[in-house]
Amino acid sequence: MAKRSVAPIPKTHERTPGPRGQDTKGNNELFLKEVFNTTNKYRAMHGCPAVTINAELNKLAQEWANHLRDQNTMAHRPNPKYGENIFLSGGMDVTGDLPVEMWYREINSYDFNKAQFVPTAGHFTQLVWKSSTEMGSGVARKADRTWVVCNYNPPGNVVGLFKDNVPPKK
C-alpha cells in the first residue's frame, strides 16, 4: 500500500502568478491545467517522464475534493487504490501551481542517499515518482478555502522502490 502524507496549510504565501501569469482562481479548467503542467515541470527536473491525464483519476480526485469541501475537513481517502496528494489553503488566492510547489518543497526533507519513505517528504516523492504514469486532479472551493486532490497511477511511495523511482534533480 502506498504511504501518504498531508501537506500543511501554508500560513503565509506571497501569491505569484502561475507559469504563464494567469490568475486561475475561479476557473477550474485552467487551474487543473496549471496543476498538470507544474507537475510535469518538476518531474522533468528529475528526469522522470511526464504523466498523462486520466479521466477516471480526474473524476475520483474531483469527487474526493468535493467530499473534503462538503465535510470541511482534510483527510486522505481510506483504503486508496491510487497514490494521492492533498492540499488545503484558506485566506488567500490559490493558483494551480501553488499546491504542486508546496509538495515539491518537501524535497528539503528527503535524503536521496537513504532513498526511503519520509512522512515529511511523501508529497514530493509521489509527485516525482518515476513509475507513476497517469494522474488526475480535482479542486473544490468554499468561501476562502481551496481543496486540491491529485491521484496517481500506479501509486508511488512503495517501500523498497524509492532508489529507482525518486531520482535527484538533474
Secondary structure, 3 states (H helix, E strand, C coil): CCCCCCCCCCCCCCCCCCCCCCCCCCCHHHHHHHHHHHHHHHHHHCCCCCCEECHHHHHHHHHHHHHHHHHCCCCCCCCCCCEEEEEEEECCCCCCHHHHHHHHHHHHHCCCCCCCCCHHHHHHHHHHCCCCCEEEEEEEEECCEEEEEEEEECCCCCCCCHHHHCCCCC
